[in-house]
Amino acid sequence: MGWSKGLAEWVEGDTAYLSVAFSWKLPDAFQRAVWYRNSGYRVRAGGPGMFAPSLRKYLSDVAELGGEVDALPHHNPWATIASRGCPVGCYFCIVPKMEGLNFTLLPDFTPRPILCDNNLSALPIEYQEFIIDKYRQFGIELRDANSGFEPLTFDEETYRRWKSILRGPWRFAFDTTSEEPQVKRMMTILKGESPKKKQVYVLIGNEPIAACHERAQKVIEWGGEPYVQPLLPLNALSRDALKIAHDWDWHRLKDMQRYYNRHLWRYFPFSEYRKARSVTVERTGGFDFVECESP
C-alpha cells in the first residue's frame, strides 16, 4: 500500500494530470509539467500543495490549474475518504484553509483499507457509525485510519466504536502543552493497546525545546510511541525549510526528529545524543565539509 510521496501523475487520453499534495513537491511538479507539455500533452494540475496564489504561480505557465478531479486513488489506490474539513482550525494545518472548518460528508465513498478523514472522532456519531457499518457491509478491513483522531473529542465510546474495525495504529497528535490533559486521557483509554498501536504525532518548533522534549517523553511515559514532526511553513518549497522560533535552530530540530523517529529513545536519553558533526576532508583543490551522523 505505497503512497506517491506527495506527487501523483497519470495520463488520460491526451491529458496529463499532476496532483501536488505538498508544497515542497512543486519544483518536481514543474519539471514533470514541462516534460509532458514538450511531449505534446495538455497538462492539468491541482492539489493541496497549491492552496495559495503564491504557490500556484509555479505551475501557472505550464499547466491548467484547478477543477474537480478525484486524485486520492492516484496517490494510493488503497486510500479513500468519507468526509472533508475539520473544526479544530490548527494554524499549522492546511485542512481548514483547503476544506473549511465545517465537515462535508461524503456518504457515497468507497471503503478501502486506508481511511484519510482528517478528524474521525469529531464527526457526528451517526456518521461515524455509518462509516463503520459500510466497511462491514463491503467486507473491507480498515488497516489504517491515516489522519486519525482528536484527543479532545475521543472518549470510551469512540474507542469501542472504532476498535471493532480498526486493525492499524491509533493515530493522534500532541501539538501543544495545553493539550496534555486530553492526550493523557486518550492514552488512558488506549491503555490496553501496545505502544506500537499508539502513534502520537508530536509537533516541535512551535514551543521552546524543553516543552517539546517533555511532550515527546510523556508519550513514552504514557505507553505510546512519539513521531516527531518539525514545524514547517505551509508554503515551504523544501522539506528542510523548517520554521525557526524560540530557542531552536535547524540542527536542533533535526536532532530531535532523528532521535525519536529512529527510536533511539529506546537505548539512551536525549541528553546523550550527539548531533551530526562536521569533519574536514582534504581534497585536491581545497576542503570539503562532510556531515557525519553519530547516535
C-alpha positions as YAML, in Angstrom:
chain: A
units: angstrom
residues:
- id: 1
  name: MET
  ca: [0.00, 0.00, 0.00]
- id: 2
  name: GLY
  ca: [2.55, 2.57, -1.14]
- id: 3
  name: TRP
  ca: [1.96, 6.31, -1.39]
- id: 4
  name: SER
  ca: [3.06, 8.56, -4.25]
- id: 5
  name: LYS
  ca: [5.24, 10.54, -1.80]
- id: 6
  name: GLY
  ca: [3.42, 13.78, -2.45]
- id: 7
  name: LEU
  ca: [3.23, 13.98, -6.24]
- id: 8
  name: ALA
  ca: [0.84, 11.83, -8.27]
- id: 9
  name: GLU
  ca: [0.80, 11.84, -12.06]
- id: 10
  name: TRP
  ca: [-1.26, 9.99, -14.62]
- id: 11
  name: VAL
  ca: [-2.43, 10.27, -18.23]
- id: 12
  name: GLU
  ca: [-5.94, 10.03, -19.63]
- id: 13
  name: GLY
  ca: [-6.08, 10.35, -23.41]
- id: 14
  name: ASP
  ca: [-4.17, 13.47, -24.45]
- id: 15
  name: THR
  ca: [-4.22, 14.98, -20.94]
- id: 16
  name: ALA
  ca: [-1.59, 14.56, -18.22]
- id: 17
  name: TYR
  ca: [-2.66, 15.15, -14.63]
- id: 18
  name: LEU
  ca: [-0.47, 16.26, -11.73]
- id: 19
  name: SER
  ca: [-1.71, 16.23, -8.14]
- id: 20
  name: VAL
  ca: [0.59, 18.05, -5.71]
- id: 21
  name: ALA
  ca: [-0.04, 17.04, -2.09]
- id: 22
  name: PHE
  ca: [2.78, 19.08, -0.52]
- id: 23
  name: SER
  ca: [4.16, 22.48, -1.47]
- id: 24
  name: TRP
  ca: [7.74, 21.18, -1.42]
- id: 25
  name: LYS
  ca: [6.87, 18.93, -4.38]
- id: 26
  name: LEU
  ca: [6.16, 21.96, -6.61]
- id: 27
  name: PRO
  ca: [9.69, 22.07, -8.11]
- id: 28
  name: ASP
  ca: [9.31, 18.39, -9.12]
- id: 29
  name: ALA
  ca: [5.80, 19.07, -10.45]
- id: 30
  name: PHE
  ca: [7.12, 21.92, -12.59]
- id: 31
  name: GLN
  ca: [9.71, 19.64, -14.19]
- id: 32
  name: ARG
  ca: [7.08, 16.97, -14.90]
- id: 33
  name: ALA
  ca: [4.67, 19.54, -16.34]
- id: 34
  name: VAL
  ca: [7.34, 20.84, -18.72]
- id: 35
  name: TRP
  ca: [8.16, 17.29, -19.80]
- id: 36
  name: TYR
  ca: [4.52, 16.46, -20.52]
- id: 37
  name: ARG
  ca: [3.98, 19.72, -22.42]
- id: 38
  name: ASN
  ca: [7.05, 19.12, -24.55]
- id: 39
  name: SER
  ca: [5.74, 15.61, -25.21]
- id: 40
  name: GLY
  ca: [2.52, 17.02, -26.67]
- id: 41
  name: TYR
  ca: [0.14, 16.56, -23.73]
- id: 42
  name: ARG
  ca: [-2.34, 19.00, -22.32]
- id: 43
  name: VAL
  ca: [-1.39, 19.39, -18.63]
- id: 44
  name: ARG
  ca: [-3.75, 19.90, -15.68]
- id: 45
  name: ALA
  ca: [-2.53, 20.41, -12.11]
- id: 46
  name: GLY
  ca: [-4.02, 20.83, -8.67]
- id: 47
  name: GLY
  ca: [-3.86, 19.63, -5.08]
- id: 48
  name: PRO
  ca: [-3.29, 20.91, -1.52]
- id: 49
  name: GLY
  ca: [0.31, 21.83, -2.29]
- id: 50
  name: MET
  ca: [-1.02, 24.67, -4.46]
- id: 51
  name: PHE
  ca: [-3.52, 26.12, -1.99]
- id: 52
  name: ALA
  ca: [-2.16, 29.70, -2.11]
- id: 53
  name: PRO
  ca: [-1.86, 32.07, -5.11]
- id: 54
  name: SER
  ca: [1.86, 32.45, -4.34]
- id: 55
  name: LEU
  ca: [2.24, 28.69, -4.84]
- id: 56
  name: ARG
  ca: [0.01, 28.32, -7.89]
- id: 57
  name: LYS
  ca: [2.23, 30.69, -9.83]
- id: 58
  name: TYR
  ca: [4.92, 27.98, -10.03]
- id: 59
  name: LEU
  ca: [2.80, 25.98, -12.45]
- id: 60
  name: SER
  ca: [0.53, 28.66, -13.94]
- id: 61
  name: ASP
  ca: [2.62, 28.99, -17.13]
- id: 62
  name: VAL
  ca: [2.93, 25.27, -17.83]
- id: 63
  name: ALA
  ca: [-0.41, 23.78, -16.72]
- id: 64
  name: GLU
  ca: [-4.13, 24.43, -16.41]
- id: 65
  name: LEU
  ca: [-4.89, 24.79, -12.70]
- id: 66
  name: GLY
  ca: [-7.84, 23.67, -10.61]
- id: 67
  name: GLY
  ca: [-11.00, 21.74, -11.42]
- id: 68
  name: GLU
  ca: [-12.68, 18.79, -9.73]
- id: 69
  name: VAL
  ca: [-10.64, 15.58, -10.05]
- id: 70
  name: ASP
  ca: [-10.56, 12.61, -7.66]
- id: 71
  name: ALA
  ca: [-6.79, 12.34, -7.24]
- id: 72
  name: LEU
  ca: [-6.64, 10.35, -4.00]
- id: 73
  name: PRO
  ca: [-6.61, 6.88, -5.65]
- id: 74
  name: HIS
  ca: [-3.64, 8.05, -7.74]
- id: 75
  name: HIS
  ca: [-1.72, 8.91, -4.58]
- id: 76
  name: ASN
  ca: [-2.63, 5.50, -3.18]
- id: 77
  name: PRO
  ca: [-5.15, 3.09, -4.79]
- id: 78
  name: TRP
  ca: [-5.89, 1.64, -1.34]
- id: 79
  name: ALA
  ca: [-6.95, 5.01, 0.11]
- id: 80
  name: THR
  ca: [-10.38, 6.61, 0.48]
- id: 81
  name: ILE
  ca: [-12.05, 9.49, 2.30]
- id: 82
  name: ALA
  ca: [-15.53, 9.73, 3.81]
- id: 83
  name: SER
  ca: [-15.50, 13.39, 4.89]
- id: 84
  name: ARG
  ca: [-13.62, 16.62, 4.35]
- id: 85
  name: GLY
  ca: [-12.91, 19.53, 6.67]
- id: 86
  name: CYS
  ca: [-12.01, 19.77, 10.37]
- id: 87
  name: PRO
  ca: [-13.49, 22.04, 13.08]
- id: 88
  name: VAL
  ca: [-10.26, 22.40, 15.10]
- id: 89
  name: GLY
  ca: [-8.55, 25.01, 12.90]
- id: 90
  name: CYS
  ca: [-4.87, 24.47, 13.77]
- id: 91
  name: TYR
  ca: [-2.80, 27.33, 12.31]
- id: 92
  name: PHE
  ca: [-0.10, 24.96, 11.03]
- id: 93
  name: CYS
  ca: [-2.58, 22.68, 9.21]
- id: 94
  name: ILE
  ca: [-3.66, 23.14, 5.62]
- id: 95
  name: VAL
  ca: [-7.05, 21.42, 6.03]
- id: 96
  name: PRO
  ca: [-9.03, 24.44, 7.34]
- id: 97
  name: LYS
  ca: [-7.69, 26.58, 4.50]
- id: 98
  name: MET
  ca: [-8.47, 23.97, 1.84]
- id: 99
  name: GLU
  ca: [-11.59, 22.28, 3.15]
- id: 100
  name: GLY
  ca: [-13.01, 24.57, 5.83]
- id: 101
  name: LEU
  ca: [-13.92, 24.31, 9.50]
- id: 102
  name: ASN
  ca: [-17.21, 22.53, 8.80]
- id: 103
  name: PHE
  ca: [-17.44, 18.90, 7.80]
- id: 104
  name: THR
  ca: [-18.52, 17.95, 4.31]
- id: 105
  name: LEU
  ca: [-19.83, 14.39, 4.47]
- id: 106
  name: LEU
  ca: [-19.24, 12.07, 1.50]
- id: 107
  name: PRO
  ca: [-21.64, 9.14, 2.10]
- id: 108
  name: ASP
  ca: [-21.05, 7.69, -1.39]
- id: 109
  name: PHE
  ca: [-17.39, 6.97, -0.59]
- id: 110
  name: THR
  ca: [-15.95, 3.56, -1.47]
- id: 111
  name: PRO
  ca: [-14.48, 1.73, 1.57]
- id: 112
  name: ARG
  ca: [-10.78, 0.95, 1.15]
- id: 113
  name: PRO
  ca: [-8.10, -0.22, 3.63]
- id: 114
  name: ILE
  ca: [-6.77, 3.31, 4.28]
- id: 115
  name: LEU
  ca: [-9.23, 5.94, 5.52]
- id: 116
  name: CYS
  ca: [-7.91, 9.50, 5.21]
- id: 117
  name: ASP
  ca: [-10.55, 11.58, 7.03]
- id: 118
  name: ASN
  ca: [-9.00, 14.49, 8.93]
- id: 119
  name: ASN
  ca: [-10.75, 14.06, 12.29]
- id: 120
  name: LEU
  ca: [-12.78, 10.90, 12.78]
- id: 121
  name: SER
  ca: [-13.69, 11.37, 16.44]
- id: 122
  name: ALA
  ca: [-15.18, 14.85, 15.83]
- id: 123
  name: LEU
  ca: [-17.57, 13.57, 13.14]
- id: 124
  name: PRO
  ca: [-21.24, 13.23, 14.13]
- id: 125
  name: ILE
  ca: [-21.66, 9.92, 15.95]
- id: 126
  name: GLU
  ca: [-24.31, 8.79, 13.48]
- id: 127
  name: TYR
  ca: [-21.90, 9.34, 10.61]
- id: 128
  name: GLN
  ca: [-19.07, 7.52, 12.38]
- id: 129
  name: GLU
  ca: [-21.41, 4.55, 12.75]
- id: 130
  name: PHE
  ca: [-22.42, 4.89, 9.09]
- id: 131
  name: ILE
  ca: [-18.75, 4.67, 8.01]
- id: 132
  name: ILE
  ca: [-18.13, 1.63, 10.21]
- id: 133
  name: ASP
  ca: [-21.27, -0.14, 9.00]
- id: 134
  name: LYS
  ca: [-20.29, 0.49, 5.39]
- id: 135
  name: TYR
  ca: [-16.89, -1.13, 5.96]
- id: 136
  name: ARG
  ca: [-18.63, -4.15, 7.44]
- id: 137
  name: GLN
  ca: [-21.12, -4.36, 4.56]
- id: 138
  name: PHE
  ca: [-18.33, -4.29, 1.98]
- id: 139
  name: GLY
  ca: [-16.22, -6.74, 3.97]
- id: 140
  name: ILE
  ca: [-13.22, -4.36, 3.86]
- id: 141
  name: GLU
  ca: [-10.64, -4.39, 6.66]
- id: 142
  name: LEU
  ca: [-9.64, -0.93, 7.90]
- id: 143
  name: ARG
  ca: [-5.86, -1.21, 8.19]
- id: 144
  name: ASP
  ca: [-5.10, 2.46, 8.78]
- id: 145
  name: ALA
  ca: [-7.13, 5.48, 9.93]
- id: 146
  name: ASN
  ca: [-4.48, 7.66, 8.35]
- id: 147
  name: SER
  ca: [-5.18, 11.13, 9.72]
- id: 148
  name: GLY
  ca: [-6.59, 9.78, 12.94]
- id: 149
  name: PHE
  ca: [-8.49, 11.06, 15.93]
- id: 150
  name: GLU
  ca: [-8.70, 14.18, 18.08]
- id: 151
  name: PRO
  ca: [-7.97, 13.72, 21.82]
- id: 152
  name: LEU
  ca: [-10.44, 16.48, 22.71]
- id: 153
  name: THR
  ca: [-13.38, 14.51, 21.29]
- id: 154
  name: PHE
  ca: [-12.09, 10.96, 21.84]
- id: 155
  name: ASP
  ca: [-13.85, 9.03, 24.61]
- id: 156
  name: GLU
  ca: [-14.56, 5.44, 25.68]
- id: 157
  name: GLU
  ca: [-17.42, 5.18, 23.20]
- id: 158
  name: THR
  ca: [-15.20, 6.37, 20.35]
- id: 159
  name: TYR
  ca: [-12.70, 3.66, 21.25]
- id: 160
  name: ARG
  ca: [-15.36, 0.96, 21.46]
- id: 161
  name: ARG
  ca: [-16.90, 2.08, 18.18]
- id: 162
  name: TRP
  ca: [-13.73, 2.10, 16.06]
- id: 163
  name: LYS
  ca: [-11.95, -0.80, 17.75]
- id: 164
  name: SER
  ca: [-14.46, -3.12, 16.09]
- id: 165
  name: ILE
  ca: [-12.93, -2.48, 12.64]
- id: 166
  name: LEU
  ca: [-9.57, -0.68, 13.05]
- id: 167
  name: ARG
  ca: [-6.62, -3.03, 12.61]
- id: 168
  name: GLY
  ca: [-3.86, -0.44, 12.37]
- id: 169
  name: PRO
  ca: [-2.46, 2.05, 14.90]
- id: 170
  name: TRP
  ca: [-4.43, 4.70, 16.74]
- id: 171
  name: ARG
  ca: [-3.10, 7.96, 15.31]
- id: 172
  name: PHE
  ca: [-3.48, 11.29, 17.09]
- id: 173
  name: ALA
  ca: [-1.44, 14.38, 17.92]
- id: 174
  name: PHE
  ca: [0.13, 16.12, 20.91]
- id: 175
  name: ASP
  ca: [0.81, 19.52, 19.38]
- id: 176
  name: THR
  ca: [0.96, 21.86, 22.38]
- id: 177
  name: THR
  ca: [1.50, 21.58, 26.12]
- id: 178
  name: SER
  ca: [-2.06, 22.83, 26.69]
- id: 179
  name: GLU
  ca: [-3.35, 19.55, 25.19]
- id: 180
  name: GLU
  ca: [-1.75, 17.41, 27.91]
- id: 181
  name: PRO
  ca: [-4.98, 16.60, 29.84]
- id: 182
  name: GLN
  ca: [-6.81, 15.46, 26.70]
- id: 183
  name: VAL
  ca: [-3.87, 13.43, 25.35]
- id: 184
  name: LYS
  ca: [-3.27, 11.78, 28.72]
- id: 185
  name: ARG
  ca: [-6.96, 10.87, 28.95]
- id: 186
  name: MET
  ca: [-6.88, 9.33, 25.47]
- id: 187
  name: MET
  ca: [-3.74, 7.37, 26.34]
- id: 188
  name: THR
  ca: [-5.53, 6.05, 29.42]
- id: 189
  name: ILE
  ca: [-8.45, 4.91, 27.28]
- id: 190
  name: LEU
  ca: [-5.99, 3.13, 24.99]
- id: 191
  name: LYS
  ca: [-4.01, 1.56, 27.86]
- id: 192
  name: GLY
  ca: [-4.79, -1.95, 26.65]
- id: 193
  name: GLU
  ca: [-3.17, -1.32, 23.25]
- id: 194
  name: SER
  ca: [0.53, -1.99, 22.63]
- id: 195
  name: PRO
  ca: [2.88, 1.02, 22.31]
- id: 196
  name: LYS
  ca: [3.21, 0.43, 18.56]
- id: 197
  name: LYS
  ca: [-0.57, 0.78, 18.25]
- id: 198
  name: LYS
  ca: [-0.44, 4.28, 19.81]
- id: 199
  name: GLN
  ca: [1.28, 6.51, 17.24]
- id: 200
  name: VAL
  ca: [1.35, 10.08, 18.54]
- id: 201
  name: TYR
  ca: [2.43, 12.94, 16.28]
- id: 202
  name: VAL
  ca: [4.48, 15.39, 18.34]
- id: 203
  name: LEU
  ca: [4.91, 18.83, 16.77]
- id: 204
  name: ILE
  ca: [8.22, 20.51, 17.62]
- id: 205
  name: GLY
  ca: [9.48, 24.03, 16.97]
- id: 206
  name: ASN
  ca: [6.20, 25.66, 17.97]
- id: 207
  name: GLU
  ca: [7.23, 25.75, 21.65]
- id: 208
  name: PRO
  ca: [10.65, 26.00, 23.34]
- id: 209
  name: ILE
  ca: [12.93, 22.96, 23.21]
- id: 210
  name: ALA
  ca: [12.26, 21.86, 26.78]
- id: 211
  name: ALA
  ca: [8.48, 21.90, 26.30]
- id: 212
  name: CYS
  ca: [8.64, 19.90, 23.04]
- id: 213
  name: HIS
  ca: [11.03, 17.39, 24.56]
- id: 214
  name: GLU
  ca: [8.74, 16.96, 27.56]
- id: 215
  name: ARG
  ca: [5.74, 16.26, 25.31]
- id: 216
  name: ALA
  ca: [7.65, 13.55, 23.42]
- id: 217
  name: GLN
  ca: [8.81, 11.99, 26.68]
- id: 218
  name: LYS
  ca: [5.30, 11.98, 28.14]
- id: 219
  name: VAL
  ca: [4.08, 9.98, 25.14]
- id: 220
  name: ILE
  ca: [6.64, 7.31, 26.00]
- id: 221
  name: GLU
  ca: [5.83, 7.55, 29.72]
- id: 222
  name: TRP
  ca: [2.14, 7.00, 28.98]
- id: 223
  name: GLY
  ca: [2.84, 3.92, 26.89]
- id: 224
  name: GLY
  ca: [2.92, 5.21, 23.32]
- id: 225
  name: GLU
  ca: [5.42, 5.93, 20.55]
- id: 226
  name: PRO
  ca: [6.10, 9.55, 19.50]
- id: 227
  name: TYR
  ca: [6.50, 10.52, 15.88]
- id: 228
  name: VAL
  ca: [8.18, 13.92, 15.84]
- id: 229
  name: GLN
  ca: [7.39, 16.49, 13.15]
- id: 230
  name: PRO
  ca: [9.22, 19.85, 13.00]
- id: 231
  name: LEU
  ca: [7.07, 22.88, 12.27]
- id: 232
  name: LEU
  ca: [7.14, 23.55, 8.53]
- id: 233
  name: PRO
  ca: [5.65, 26.64, 6.82]
- id: 234
  name: LEU
  ca: [2.65, 25.79, 4.65]
- id: 235
  name: ASN
  ca: [4.35, 27.38, 1.64]
- id: 236
  name: ALA
  ca: [7.73, 25.66, 2.06]
- id: 237
  name: LEU
  ca: [9.40, 24.62, -1.19]
- id: 238
  name: SER
  ca: [11.73, 22.20, 0.60]
- id: 239
  name: ARG
  ca: [11.20, 19.73, 3.44]
- id: 240
  name: ASP
  ca: [14.27, 21.26, 5.06]
- id: 241
  name: ALA
  ca: [12.84, 24.79, 5.06]
- id: 242
  name: LEU
  ca: [11.88, 24.47, 8.73]
- id: 243
  name: LYS
  ca: [10.35, 27.34, 10.69]
- id: 244
  name: ILE
  ca: [12.85, 28.56, 13.30]
- id: 245
  name: ALA
  ca: [11.43, 30.08, 16.50]
- id: 246
  name: HIS
  ca: [12.00, 30.19, 20.28]
- id: 247
  name: ASP
  ca: [15.38, 28.67, 21.22]
- id: 248
  name: TRP
  ca: [15.53, 26.30, 18.23]
- id: 249
  name: ASP
  ca: [17.87, 26.20, 15.28]
- id: 250
  name: TRP
  ca: [17.73, 23.94, 12.23]
- id: 251
  name: HIS
  ca: [20.18, 21.37, 13.62]
- id: 252
  name: ARG
  ca: [18.37, 21.06, 16.95]
- id: 253
  name: LEU
  ca: [15.08, 20.44, 15.15]
- id: 254
  name: LYS
  ca: [16.63, 17.71, 13.01]
- id: 255
  name: ASP
  ca: [18.42, 16.20, 16.01]
- id: 256
  name: MET
  ca: [15.21, 15.74, 17.96]
- id: 257
  name: GLN
  ca: [13.39, 14.42, 14.91]
- id: 258
  name: ARG
  ca: [16.10, 11.81, 14.26]
- id: 259
  name: TYR
  ca: [16.37, 10.82, 17.91]
- id: 260
  name: TYR
  ca: [12.70, 9.98, 18.30]
- id: 261
  name: ASN
  ca: [11.78, 8.79, 14.83]
- id: 262
  name: ARG
  ca: [14.73, 6.39, 14.72]
- id: 263
  name: HIS
  ca: [13.62, 5.06, 18.12]
- id: 264
  name: LEU
  ca: [16.94, 5.93, 19.72]
- id: 265
  name: TRP
  ca: [14.99, 6.77, 22.89]
- id: 266
  name: ARG
  ca: [14.81, 3.03, 23.50]
- id: 267
  name: TYR
  ca: [18.56, 2.91, 24.11]
- id: 268
  name: PHE
  ca: [19.71, 6.15, 25.73]
- id: 269
  name: PRO
  ca: [18.36, 9.54, 26.86]
- id: 270
  name: PHE
  ca: [18.20, 12.52, 24.55]
- id: 271
  name: SER
  ca: [20.82, 14.28, 26.69]
- id: 272
  name: GLU
  ca: [23.37, 11.75, 25.46]
- id: 273
  name: TYR
  ca: [22.51, 12.20, 21.82]
- id: 274
  name: ARG
  ca: [25.23, 13.90, 19.84]
- id: 275
  name: LYS
  ca: [24.17, 15.67, 16.72]
- id: 276
  name: ALA
  ca: [25.93, 15.18, 13.43]
- id: 277
  name: ARG
  ca: [29.41, 16.61, 13.44]
- id: 278
  name: SER
  ca: [31.28, 18.19, 10.58]
- id: 279
  name: VAL
  ca: [34.59, 16.72, 9.61]
- id: 280
  name: THR
  ca: [37.04, 18.22, 7.23]
- id: 281
  name: VAL
  ca: [38.20, 16.15, 4.34]
- id: 282
  name: GLU
  ca: [41.17, 17.48, 2.41]
- id: 283
  name: ARG
  ca: [40.93, 17.06, -1.30]
- id: 284
  name: THR
  ca: [42.83, 18.38, -4.27]
- id: 285
  name: GLY
  ca: [41.88, 21.99, -4.77]
- id: 286
  name: GLY
  ca: [40.57, 22.71, -1.28]
- id: 287
  name: PHE
  ca: [38.49, 21.38, 1.58]
- id: 288
  name: ASP
  ca: [35.01, 19.83, 1.60]
- id: 289
  name: PHE
  ca: [32.83, 19.68, 4.69]
- id: 290
  name: VAL
  ca: [31.08, 16.35, 5.14]
- id: 291
  name: GLU
  ca: [28.27, 15.87, 7.66]
- id: 292
  name: CYS
  ca: [28.62, 12.58, 9.53]
- id: 293
  name: GLU
  ca: [25.84, 11.20, 11.75]
- id: 294
  name: SER
  ca: [26.52, 9.51, 15.03]
- id: 295
  name: PRO
  ca: [23.92, 8.25, 17.53]
...
